[in-house]
Amino acid sequence: MKNSLLVLFVFATIQLYGQTINPDSYKGLHESRLKSDINLYYNPLMDKYDIYFVKLDIEISDQSTSVSGYVTIQAKVTKELDTLLFDFSNYMTVDSVFIDNKKITVEHSDNIIEYIFNIPISVGEDIKAQIFYRGTPDPDGRGVTNAYSQDWGKNVTWTLSESFHAYEWWPCKQVLSDKIDSAYIFLTCDDDCKAGSNGLLTSEVDLANNKKRFEWKTFYPINYYLISYAVSEYQDYSIYANPEGGAPVLIQNYIYDGNDCLYYYKSDIDETINFIELFSDKFGLYPFANEKYGHCLAELGGGMEHQTMTTLGNFGYYLVSHELGHMWFGDYVTCGDMSESRKVGHVNSSSGISTLSVLAPLKRMPNSLR
């Protein structure tokens, strides 16, 4: 019975505590972008290469949604490759593109970057594409959002790429079956800010003109929509969980600096220790333990389980635990198509089942079971 409740605990909360404050409006947006309508979107040419490394080196701001910099994509050719495609919004500007260090001319239209090779690339060959770009993402999209926190007096900018919105802010391949083996996410921002992302923060580099670069690296396979950033005048509050049978897990939290934000949220954030230790006991050890788990606070109505660093709007008990649960189910084990995510992770609002009534017994679990 306890294990059954735990499974419901992880998945059922999306209706009340998932990626949006309004489930009905989210459902419409989510389904309109699902592209399980897949034939309107999916291009089989993208099956001809398998990405094994991505490096994003971009400048961002807590004051706007603008993005500039470059992405390096390294891939292995899996079928003879005559046409190279990447998803990328027409709202953004491509300044230059290099294929294997040679500058080339591409077509950028219909939200696609396209390059046709004079001589096709053979199976088994490696290919490297480097794309320099800039721009302000579609204001009607949801890939990048900027807002001001009335409660905490801070500006914040964050990404939310599920399900097919990564292309709004970086050139990518939006195919769930092709996980990226490892990724570097280098984020340059004003030096009074911190920029959070996936993996481990390996360096903070002071730059000219009052800028700082945060260098995040992840060596776990990651899907395109889970790569993220959030930037604000943050402070870092880090703690550790100690799951039985495993190494300590860093829990790194970027929350607004000042105005007693840490005092307000500290006890709720500390509950993450209990969640990680409990889930590690029930589901297997936390799958990204060599890096971290963490949170970036932003002005959204729920949360999004970006691998190793969830973006969320508050530290509510069910929200935090729900998004953490996705590290096992959603991030480590990923659906093959976005329509599957609705089957396992979404509750039908017409079912009449009260999510809170299902979850309430868990909050009253004795400490010995947490």
matplotlib code that plots the C-alpha trace (Angstrom):
import matplotlib.pyplot as plt

x = [0.0, 2.8, 4.6, 1.4, 0.8, 4.4, 3.9, 0.7, 2.6, 5.2, 2.9, -0.5, 0.4, 1.0, -2.6, -2.3, 1.4, 2.9, 4.2, 1.5, -0.9, -3.9, -4.3, -6.9, -4.9, -1.8, -3.6, -4.6, -1.1, 0.6, -1.6, -1.3, 2.5, 2.7, 3.6, 2.3, 0.7, 4.2, 3.9, 3.4, 6.7, 9.0, 11.5, 13.1, 16.3, 17.0, 17.4, 20.5, 22.8, 23.1, 24.2, 26.8, 27.9, 26.5, 28.1, 26.1, 28.1, 25.6, 25.1, 21.8, 20.2, 17.8, 16.4, 15.3, 14.8, 17.5, 20.1, 23.4, 26.4, 26.9, 26.2, 28.5, 26.9, 28.9, 27.3, 27.9, 26.4, 24.1, 22.7, 24.3, 23.8, 23.1, 21.1, 21.8, 18.8, 18.4, 15.3, 15.6, 13.0, 12.7, 12.5, 16.3, 19.1, 21.8, 25.0, 27.3, 27.6, 30.7, 30.7, 33.9, 35.5, 34.6, 32.3, 29.3, 26.0, 22.7, 19.0, 17.1, 13.4, 10.3, 12.0, 14.7, 18.4, 19.2, 22.5, 22.9, 26.2, 27.8, 29.1, 27.1, 28.7, 29.3, 27.9, 30.2, 31.7, 31.8, 30.4, 30.7, 28.4, 29.0, 26.2, 26.6, 23.3, 21.4, 18.0, 14.9, 12.7, 9.1, 7.2, 4.2, 6.3, 7.3, 10.9, 12.3, 10.4, 11.3, 9.4, 9.7, 9.1, 6.8, 7.4, 11.2, 12.0, 14.1, 14.1, 14.4, 14.7, 14.2, 13.7, 10.9, 11.4, 8.9, 7.5, 8.9, 10.1, 13.9, 14.2, 12.9, 16.2, 18.9, 19.5, 18.8, 17.3, 13.9, 13.8, 13.2, 14.9, 18.3, 19.6, 22.7, 25.5, 27.0, 26.6, 28.3, 26.1, 28.2, 26.2, 27.5, 25.5, 26.0, 28.3, 25.6, 23.6, 24.0, 22.9, 21.8, 21.7, 22.2, 25.1, 27.9, 29.1, 32.8, 33.9, 32.8, 34.9, 35.2, 35.0, 35.4, 32.5, 31.1, 30.3, 30.7, 30.5, 29.0, 30.3, 28.0, 28.9, 26.8, 28.0, 24.7, 22.6, 20.1, 17.1, 16.9, 13.9, 15.6, 18.6, 17.8, 18.9, 17.6, 19.3, 18.6, 20.2, 20.4, 22.1, 23.3, 21.9, 23.4, 22.7, 23.3, 21.1, 22.6, 20.6, 21.3, 23.8, 24.8, 27.1, 26.0, 23.9, 24.5, 21.2, 22.1, 19.4, 19.4, 17.0, 16.6, 19.2, 18.0, 14.6, 14.6, 13.9, 16.1, 14.5, 11.1, 11.9, 14.6, 12.5, 10.7, 13.9, 15.4, 12.5, 14.3, 16.7, 13.9, 12.5, 15.7, 16.5, 12.9, 12.8, 16.3, 15.1, 11.9, 13.0, 16.7, 19.5, 19.1, 20.2, 22.4, 24.3, 27.7, 26.4, 23.6, 19.9, 18.9, 16.3, 16.2, 13.4, 11.5, 8.1, 6.1, 2.9, 4.4, 7.6, 9.6, 11.9, 15.0, 17.5, 19.5, 18.1, 14.3, 12.9, 9.9, 7.8, 7.8, 8.9, 5.5, 5.7, 3.9, 5.5, 9.1, 8.5, 6.7, 9.4, 12.1, 10.2, 10.7, 14.4, 13.7, 10.6, 10.8, 14.5, 16.5, 13.8, 12.2, 9.1, 9.6, 7.0, 5.3, 1.9, 3.1, 4.0, 0.3, -0.6, 1.7, 2.1, -1.2, -4.5, -7.8, -9.4, -12.8, -12.1, -13.3, -10.3, -8.9, -5.1, -4.8, -6.8, -4.5, -1.4, -2.5, -1.5, 2.0, 2.6, 1.6, 4.1, 6.1, 9.7, 11.0, 9.4, 10.6]
y = [0.0, 2.4, 1.7, 2.3, 5.6, 6.6, 6.0, 8.1, 10.7, 11.1, 11.2, 12.5, 15.9, 17.3, 18.5, 20.9, 21.4, 20.8, 23.1, 25.7, 27.4, 26.8, 23.2, 23.8, 26.5, 24.3, 21.3, 23.3, 24.7, 21.3, 19.4, 22.1, 21.7, 18.0, 17.2, 13.7, 15.5, 14.3, 14.1, 17.9, 18.4, 15.4, 15.1, 11.6, 13.3, 14.0, 10.3, 10.3, 11.6, 10.9, 13.8, 12.9, 16.4, 19.9, 23.1, 26.2, 29.4, 32.2, 35.6, 36.0, 38.6, 38.9, 42.0, 40.5, 37.3, 38.1, 35.4, 35.6, 33.4, 30.0, 26.3, 23.5, 20.2, 17.1, 14.0, 10.6, 9.9, 6.9, 6.9, 8.5, 12.2, 14.5, 17.1, 18.4, 19.9, 21.7, 23.1, 26.9, 29.7, 32.2, 34.9, 34.3, 35.4, 33.1, 35.1, 32.3, 28.5, 26.3, 22.6, 20.9, 24.3, 25.4, 28.4, 27.5, 29.1, 27.7, 28.2, 29.4, 29.3, 27.5, 27.3, 25.0, 25.5, 23.4, 22.6, 20.3, 18.6, 18.5, 15.0, 13.0, 12.2, 8.4, 6.3, 6.3, 9.7, 12.4, 15.8, 19.1, 22.1, 25.4, 28.0, 31.6, 33.3, 36.1, 37.5, 37.8, 34.7, 34.7, 36.7, 34.4, 31.3, 29.8, 29.0, 32.0, 34.2, 37.3, 38.7, 40.8, 39.3, 41.6, 39.5, 39.5, 42.6, 40.8, 40.4, 36.8, 35.1, 31.4, 28.8, 26.2, 24.0, 21.2, 19.9, 21.4, 24.9, 24.5, 25.6, 29.0, 29.8, 27.5, 25.5, 21.9, 18.6, 18.1, 14.3, 12.5, 9.3, 11.1, 11.9, 14.0, 12.1, 15.1, 18.9, 22.0, 25.1, 28.2, 31.2, 34.8, 37.4, 40.5, 39.8, 40.7, 37.7, 33.9, 31.7, 28.1, 25.1, 21.4, 19.3, 20.6, 24.2, 23.7, 27.3, 31.0, 33.2, 36.9, 38.8, 42.4, 44.9, 43.6, 40.2, 36.7, 33.3, 30.3, 27.0, 24.1, 20.6, 17.4, 14.0, 12.2, 11.6, 14.4, 15.2, 18.5, 19.8, 19.4, 21.7, 25.0, 28.1, 30.6, 33.9, 36.4, 38.1, 34.7, 33.4, 29.8, 27.7, 24.3, 21.3, 17.5, 14.4, 11.1, 8.2, 4.8, 2.9, 5.8, 8.8, 12.2, 14.1, 17.9, 19.9, 23.3, 26.0, 29.3, 31.6, 35.3, 37.2, 39.4, 40.3, 37.2, 34.8, 32.2, 32.6, 32.2, 29.1, 27.4, 24.8, 23.8, 23.5, 21.3, 18.8, 18.0, 15.9, 13.7, 13.3, 12.3, 9.8, 8.3, 8.1, 6.6, 3.9, 3.2, 3.8, 3.2, 5.6, 9.2, 8.7, 11.8, 11.5, 12.3, 15.8, 17.2, 17.9, 21.6, 24.3, 27.7, 30.0, 31.8, 33.5, 30.6, 29.0, 25.5, 23.8, 22.1, 19.1, 20.3, 17.5, 18.0, 21.5, 22.1, 25.5, 26.3, 29.1, 28.1, 25.3, 23.8, 20.2, 18.5, 20.6, 19.9, 16.2, 15.9, 17.6, 15.6, 12.4, 13.2, 12.8, 9.0, 9.0, 11.5, 12.5, 9.3, 7.2, 9.3, 8.7, 8.0, 10.5, 13.4, 11.8, 9.1, 11.6, 12.5, 8.9, 8.4, 11.9, 13.7, 13.3, 13.7, 16.7, 15.2, 12.1, 13.5, 12.2, 14.6, 14.7, 16.2, 13.4, 10.8, 12.6, 13.6, 10.3, 10.7, 14.0, 12.2, 9.4, 8.7, 9.9, 6.4, 5.9, 9.2]
z = [0.0, 0.9, -2.4, -4.4, -2.6, -3.4, -7.1, -7.0, -5.0, -7.8, -10.8, -9.7, -8.6, -12.0, -12.2, -9.3, -9.0, -12.4, -15.1, -15.0, -12.7, -15.0, -16.0, -18.7, -20.5, -20.2, -21.7, -24.8, -25.3, -24.5, -27.0, -29.7, -29.5, -28.9, -32.5, -32.0, -34.7, -35.2, -39.0, -39.1, -37.4, -37.4, -40.2, -40.7, -41.9, -38.2, -37.7, -39.7, -36.9, -33.2, -31.0, -28.4, -27.2, -27.0, -25.8, -25.2, -24.6, -24.4, -22.8, -21.0, -18.7, -15.8, -17.4, -20.7, -22.7, -25.2, -25.9, -27.9, -28.3, -30.0, -29.8, -30.7, -31.6, -32.2, -33.6, -35.2, -38.6, -38.4, -42.0, -45.1, -44.4, -47.3, -45.5, -42.0, -40.1, -36.7, -35.2, -34.6, -34.4, -37.2, -34.5, -33.9, -36.1, -37.3, -37.7, -39.0, -39.2, -39.3, -40.2, -39.1, -38.7, -42.2, -42.6, -44.7, -45.8, -44.5, -45.2, -42.1, -42.7, -41.4, -38.0, -39.4, -40.2, -43.3, -45.0, -48.0, -48.4, -51.9, -51.0, -48.4, -45.1, -44.6, -41.8, -38.8, -39.5, -36.8, -37.6, -35.7, -36.3, -34.6, -34.9, -33.8, -33.1, -31.3, -30.8, -28.6, -28.6, -29.7, -27.0, -27.6, -27.0, -23.6, -24.3, -22.4, -19.9, -18.0, -15.0, -11.9, -8.5, -6.5, -3.4, -3.5, -5.6, -8.2, -11.9, -13.2, -16.6, -17.1, -19.8, -20.1, -23.2, -22.6, -24.9, -28.1, -27.1, -26.9, -30.5, -29.4, -27.7, -29.1, -32.3, -31.4, -32.4, -30.8, -31.0, -27.7, -28.8, -29.2, -25.8, -25.7, -24.0, -22.3, -22.3, -21.3, -20.6, -20.2, -19.1, -19.1, -17.2, -15.0, -12.1, -9.5, -10.7, -10.7, -13.5, -12.8, -15.1, -15.4, -13.9, -11.8, -11.6, -12.5, -12.6, -12.1, -14.4, -13.9, -17.2, -18.3, -18.2, -14.9, -16.4, -15.0, -16.7, -15.0, -16.4, -15.9, -17.1, -17.2, -18.1, -17.8, -21.0, -21.2, -23.5, -25.4, -23.5, -20.1, -20.8, -19.0, -17.4, -14.9, -14.0, -11.3, -8.3, -6.6, -3.5, -3.3, -0.4, -0.7, 1.6, 1.3, 1.4, 2.6, 1.0, 2.5, 0.5, -1.6, -1.6, -0.3, -2.8, -3.2, -3.2, -4.7, -4.5, -6.3, -4.5, -4.5, -2.6, 0.2, 1.7, 3.9, 1.0, 2.6, 6.0, 4.4, 2.4, 4.4, 6.2, 3.0, 1.0, 3.8, 3.2, -0.1, 2.0, 3.2, -0.3, -1.8, 0.9, 0.7, -3.1, -3.2, -0.9, -2.9, -6.5, -6.4, -5.6, -7.0, -10.7, -11.0, -7.7, -9.1, -10.0, -7.9, -7.4, -7.2, -7.7, -9.3, -8.0, -10.7, -11.3, -12.6, -11.3, -10.8, -11.7, -14.4, -13.7, -15.6, -15.1, -11.9, -11.4, -11.3, -12.0, -9.7, -8.4, -4.7, -2.4, -1.6, -0.2, -3.1, -5.9, -4.7, -4.2, -7.6, -9.6, -7.8, -8.7, -12.3, -12.0, -11.9, -14.1, -17.0, -16.9, -16.2, -17.9, -20.6, -22.7, -26.4, -27.4, -25.6, -25.8, -23.5, -20.9, -20.6, -20.1, -17.1, -15.7, -16.1, -14.2, -16.0, -14.4, -15.1, -13.1, -9.8, -8.0, -5.4, -5.8, -2.3, -0.8, -2.4, -1.2, 2.3, 4.0, 2.7, 4.5, 7.7, 7.2, 10.3, 10.1, 10.1, 6.6, 5.1]

ax = plt.figure().add_subplot(projection="3d")
ax.plot(x, y, z, "-o")
ax.set_aspect("equal")
plt.show()
